[in-house]
Protein backbone atom coordinates (compact mmCIF):
# COMPACT_ATOMS: atom_id res chain seq x y z
CA UNK A 1 0.00 0.00 0.00
CA UNK A 2 2.76 2.47 0.88
CA UNK A 3 4.51 1.31 -2.29
CA UNK A 4 1.61 2.67 -4.38
CA UNK A 5 1.88 6.01 -2.57
CA UNK A 6 5.60 6.25 -3.28
CA UNK A 7 5.14 5.23 -6.92
CA UNK A 8 2.45 7.87 -7.50
CA UNK A 9 4.57 10.56 -5.84
CA UNK A 10 7.49 9.51 -8.01
CA UNK A 11 5.47 9.89 -11.22
CA UNK A 12 4.41 13.48 -10.46
CA UNK A 13 6.40 16.22 -12.11
CA UNK A 14 6.90 18.13 -8.87
CA UNK A 15 10.26 17.74 -7.22
CA UNK A 16 13.79 19.02 -6.84
CA UNK A 17 16.83 18.58 -9.06
CA UNK A 18 19.61 17.54 -6.71
CA UNK A 19 22.93 16.93 -8.40
CA UNK A 20 21.19 16.14 -11.69
CA UNK A 21 18.79 13.66 -10.07
CA UNK A 22 15.05 14.43 -9.85
CA UNK A 23 13.84 13.75 -6.28
CA UNK A 24 10.48 14.47 -4.66
CA UNK A 25 10.19 11.83 -1.94
CA UNK A 26 12.57 10.11 0.48
CA UNK A 27 11.24 7.28 2.61
CA UNK A 28 12.74 5.05 5.25
CA UNK A 29 10.77 2.81 7.65
CA UNK A 30 7.88 5.00 8.83
CA UNK A 31 9.41 8.36 7.85
CA UNK A 32 8.57 10.22 4.64
CA UNK A 33 10.24 13.41 3.42
CA UNK A 34 8.61 15.32 0.57
CA UNK A 35 10.72 17.74 -1.49
CA UNK A 36 9.28 20.38 -3.79
CA UNK A 37 10.69 23.51 -5.46
CA UNK A 38 7.48 25.51 -4.93
CA UNK A 39 4.42 25.80 -2.70
CA UNK A 40 2.26 24.60 -5.59
CA UNK A 41 4.43 21.50 -6.06
CA UNK A 42 4.38 20.83 -2.33
CA UNK A 43 0.59 21.07 -2.27
CA UNK A 44 0.37 18.64 -5.20
CA UNK A 45 2.54 16.11 -3.34
CA UNK A 46 0.66 16.60 -0.08
CA UNK A 47 -2.66 16.01 -1.84
CA UNK A 48 -1.43 12.65 -3.10
CA UNK A 49 -0.08 11.82 0.37
CA UNK A 50 -3.45 12.69 1.92
CA UNK A 51 -5.39 10.60 -0.61
CA UNK A 52 -3.27 7.51 0.00
CA UNK A 53 -3.05 7.98 3.77
CA UNK A 54 -6.83 7.95 4.11
CA UNK A 55 -7.05 4.82 1.93
CA UNK A 56 -4.54 2.86 4.04
CA UNK A 57 -5.53 4.34 7.43
CA UNK A 58 -2.13 6.02 7.84
CA UNK A 59 -1.78 9.08 10.08
CA UNK A 60 0.78 11.89 9.98
CA UNK A 61 2.29 12.96 13.29
CA UNK A 62 1.74 16.74 13.51
CA UNK A 63 4.40 17.01 16.22
CA UNK A 64 7.05 15.66 13.82
CA UNK A 65 5.82 17.57 10.75
CA UNK A 66 8.01 20.44 9.58
CA UNK A 67 8.00 22.74 6.56
CA UNK A 68 11.30 24.36 5.58
CA UNK A 69 12.13 26.90 2.88
CA UNK A 70 15.77 26.76 1.78
CA UNK A 71 17.45 29.61 -0.08
CA UNK A 72 14.46 30.90 -2.08
CA UNK A 73 15.31 32.52 -5.40
CA UNK A 74 12.68 35.25 -4.96
CA UNK A 75 12.44 36.37 -1.36
CA UNK A 76 9.32 38.42 -2.13
CA UNK A 77 7.38 35.24 -2.92
CA UNK A 78 8.17 33.45 0.35
CA UNK A 79 5.08 33.21 2.54
CA UNK A 80 7.05 32.90 5.78
CA UNK A 81 5.07 35.63 7.59
CA UNK A 82 1.78 33.94 6.79
CA UNK A 83 3.20 30.50 7.61
CA UNK A 84 4.63 31.69 10.94
CA UNK A 85 1.29 33.14 12.04
CA UNK A 86 -0.52 29.95 10.96
CA UNK A 87 2.02 27.76 12.76
CA UNK A 88 1.55 29.73 15.99
CA UNK A 89 -2.20 29.15 15.82
CA UNK A 90 -1.74 25.40 15.25
CA UNK A 91 0.65 24.89 18.16
Backbone as CSV, one residue per row, in Angstrom:
resi,resn,N_x,N_y,N_z,CA_x,CA_y,CA_z,C_x,C_y,C_z
1,UNK,0.799,-1.192,0.000,0.000,0.000,0.000,0.852,1.271,0.000
2,UNK,1.868,1.318,0.859,2.760,2.472,0.877,3.538,2.531,-0.439
3,UNK,3.805,1.364,-1.014,4.514,1.309,-2.291,3.758,2.081,-3.369
4,UNK,2.417,1.947,-3.396,1.607,2.670,-4.379,1.697,4.175,-4.156
5,UNK,1.716,4.591,-2.891,1.880,6.013,-2.567,3.196,6.526,-3.120
6,UNK,4.277,5.817,-2.828,5.602,6.251,-3.278,5.700,6.263,-4.804
7,UNK,5.110,5.268,-5.459,5.137,5.232,-6.920,4.369,6.394,-7.528
8,UNK,3.204,6.735,-6.958,2.450,7.866,-7.497,3.183,9.181,-7.268
9,UNK,3.783,9.349,-6.099,4.567,10.557,-5.841,5.722,10.665,-6.829
10,UNK,6.353,9.541,-7.092,7.495,9.505,-8.007,7.115,9.913,-9.427
11,UNK,5.887,9.590,-9.843,5.473,9.886,-11.216,5.032,11.335,-11.417
12,UNK,4.797,12.071,-10.325,4.407,13.476,-10.459,5.598,14.302,-10.935
13,UNK,5.327,15.342,-11.630,6.399,16.217,-12.110,6.574,17.406,-11.167
14,UNK,6.646,17.109,-9.890,6.901,18.126,-8.873,8.008,17.581,-7.987
15,UNK,9.143,18.214,-8.021,10.259,17.745,-7.217,11.469,18.625,-7.403
16,UNK,12.562,18.231,-6.824,13.786,19.024,-6.843,14.878,18.310,-7.636
17,UNK,15.678,19.091,-8.331,16.829,18.575,-9.055,18.022,18.688,-8.120
18,UNK,18.491,17.561,-7.649,19.608,17.539,-6.708,20.759,16.795,-7.367
19,UNK,21.778,17.531,-7.758,22.935,16.930,-8.405,22.583,16.223,-9.703
20,UNK,21.599,16.744,-10.430,21.193,16.140,-11.691,20.197,15.006,-11.552
21,UNK,19.766,14.724,-10.321,18.791,13.663,-10.068,17.486,14.304,-9.595
22,UNK,16.369,13.907,-10.216,15.054,14.425,-9.853,14.530,13.663,-8.637
23,UNK,14.289,14.380,-7.528,13.843,13.746,-6.284,12.657,14.525,-5.725
24,UNK,11.593,13.805,-5.336,10.481,14.469,-4.665,10.034,13.738,-3.398
25,UNK,10.550,12.543,-3.160,10.191,11.828,-1.939,11.362,10.959,-1.483
26,UNK,11.600,10.988,-0.171,12.572,10.110,0.475,11.804,9.369,1.559
27,UNK,11.966,8.059,1.622,11.236,7.277,2.609,12.150,6.225,3.226
28,UNK,12.008,6.076,4.536,12.745,5.048,5.253,11.902,4.639,6.456
29,UNK,11.619,3.354,6.574,10.771,2.814,7.655,9.450,3.566,7.677
30,UNK,9.157,4.291,8.757,7.882,5.000,8.826,8.036,6.507,8.647
31,UNK,9.167,6.937,8.096,9.409,8.358,7.846,9.322,8.664,6.356
32,UNK,8.677,9.765,6.031,8.571,10.215,4.642,8.954,11.685,4.597
33,UNK,9.839,12.029,3.663,10.238,13.414,3.419,9.791,13.761,2.011
34,UNK,9.080,14.870,1.871,8.608,15.325,0.565,9.387,16.578,0.201
35,UNK,9.923,16.607,-1.009,10.717,17.737,-1.491,10.022,18.368,-2.686
36,UNK,9.906,19.683,-2.671,9.280,20.381,-3.790,9.946,21.748,-3.963
37,UNK,10.064,22.218,-5.208,10.692,23.506,-5.457,9.738,24.685,-5.287
38,UNK,8.455,24.418,-5.040,7.481,25.508,-4.927,6.347,25.094,-3.993
39,UNK,5.585,26.082,-3.541,4.421,25.798,-2.704,3.387,25.000,-3.479
40,UNK,3.225,25.322,-4.751,2.259,24.600,-5.593,2.660,23.125,-5.730
41,UNK,3.935,22.874,-5.959,4.427,21.504,-6.057,4.266,20.757,-4.746
42,UNK,4.541,21.441,-3.641,4.380,20.826,-2.327,2.921,20.461,-2.089
43,UNK,2.007,21.362,-2.456,0.586,21.070,-2.272,0.159,19.871,-3.109
44,UNK,0.686,19.769,-4.324,0.370,18.638,-5.198,0.820,17.328,-4.546
45,UNK,2.020,17.312,-4.001,2.545,16.114,-3.343,1.770,15.795,-2.068
46,UNK,1.424,16.826,-1.299,0.659,16.601,-0.075,-0.741,16.071,-0.364
47,UNK,-1.334,16.510,-1.458,-2.663,16.013,-1.836,-2.627,14.521,-2.131
48,UNK,-1.583,14.077,-2.820,-1.427,12.648,-3.102,-1.181,11.889,-1.802
49,UNK,-0.338,12.441,-0.933,-0.083,11.815,0.367,-1.379,11.681,1.161
50,UNK,-2.184,12.723,1.186,-3.453,12.689,1.924,-4.387,11.623,1.358
51,UNK,-4.503,11.581,0.026,-5.385,10.598,-0.611,-4.997,9.177,-0.224
52,UNK,-3.726,8.873,-0.318,-3.265,7.512,-0.005,-3.343,7.224,1.497
53,UNK,-3.040,8.222,2.319,-3.049,7.979,3.767,-4.453,7.659,4.267
54,UNK,-5.463,8.281,3.689,-6.832,7.947,4.109,-7.229,6.556,3.628
55,UNK,-6.729,6.147,2.460,-7.052,4.821,1.935,-6.420,3.692,2.750
56,UNK,-5.242,3.932,3.311,-4.544,2.862,4.040,-4.553,3.094,5.552
57,UNK,-5.379,4.051,5.998,-5.527,4.337,7.425,-4.192,4.717,8.060
58,UNK,-3.420,5.541,7.354,-2.135,6.023,7.845,-2.335,7.433,8.389
59,UNK,-1.665,7.751,9.491,-1.778,9.078,10.079,-0.424,9.764,10.081
60,UNK,-0.441,11.081,9.894,0.777,11.885,9.981,0.867,12.463,11.389
61,UNK,2.052,12.431,11.953,2.286,12.965,13.288,2.552,14.457,13.180
62,UNK,1.604,15.279,13.609,1.744,16.737,13.510,2.909,17.262,14.336
63,UNK,3.296,16.561,15.386,4.404,17.011,16.224,5.749,16.799,15.541
64,UNK,5.803,15.905,14.552,7.050,15.655,13.818,7.029,16.294,12.431
65,UNK,5.950,16.986,12.079,5.816,17.568,10.747,6.449,18.954,10.718
66,UNK,7.288,19.183,9.711,8.009,20.441,9.584,7.972,20.883,8.129
67,UNK,7.889,22.179,7.914,8.004,22.737,6.565,9.184,23.700,6.581
68,UNK,10.117,23.507,5.639,11.296,24.363,5.578,11.409,24.970,4.188
69,UNK,11.844,26.229,4.135,12.127,26.904,2.875,13.626,27.168,2.855
70,UNK,14.315,26.624,1.862,15.766,26.757,1.783,16.170,27.642,0.613
71,UNK,16.857,28.716,0.905,17.446,29.614,-0.083,16.492,29.898,-1.260
72,UNK,15.391,30.594,-0.985,14.461,30.905,-2.076,15.080,31.871,-3.076
73,UNK,14.778,31.654,-4.346,15.314,32.520,-5.404,14.679,33.912,-5.343
74,UNK,13.381,33.978,-5.063,12.682,35.253,-4.964,12.138,35.418,-3.552
75,UNK,12.832,36.195,-2.754,12.440,36.369,-1.358,11.054,36.994,-1.217
76,UNK,10.638,37.772,-2.199,9.324,38.423,-2.134,8.181,37.419,-2.215
77,UNK,8.436,36.234,-2.761,7.379,35.238,-2.921,7.315,34.231,-1.772
78,UNK,8.191,34.358,-0.800,8.173,33.454,0.349,7.019,33.865,1.254
79,UNK,6.248,32.913,1.712,5.085,33.212,2.537,5.383,32.964,4.014
80,UNK,6.615,33.216,4.417,7.046,32.905,5.781,6.202,33.618,6.824
81,UNK,5.859,34.894,6.607,5.075,35.627,7.595,3.715,34.971,7.793
82,UNK,3.081,34.595,6.701,1.777,33.936,6.786,1.950,32.572,7.450
83,UNK,2.969,31.831,7.056,3.197,30.496,7.610,3.488,30.572,9.103
84,UNK,4.309,31.553,9.526,4.633,31.685,10.936,3.379,31.961,11.769
85,UNK,2.507,32.833,11.275,1.294,33.136,12.042,0.367,31.922,12.072
86,UNK,0.306,31.170,10.990,-0.516,29.953,10.958,0.057,28.907,11.906
87,UNK,1.372,28.753,11.899,2.018,27.757,12.761,1.777,28.080,14.232
88,UNK,1.777,29.366,14.591,1.552,29.733,15.989,0.130,29.415,16.420
89,UNK,-0.820,29.484,15.497,-2.199,29.147,15.815,-2.354,27.642,16.003
90,UNK,-1.620,26.847,15.200,-1.745,25.398,15.247,-1.052,24.779,16.445
91,UNK,-0.089,25.478,17.044,0.655,24.886,18.163,0.064,25.274,19.491
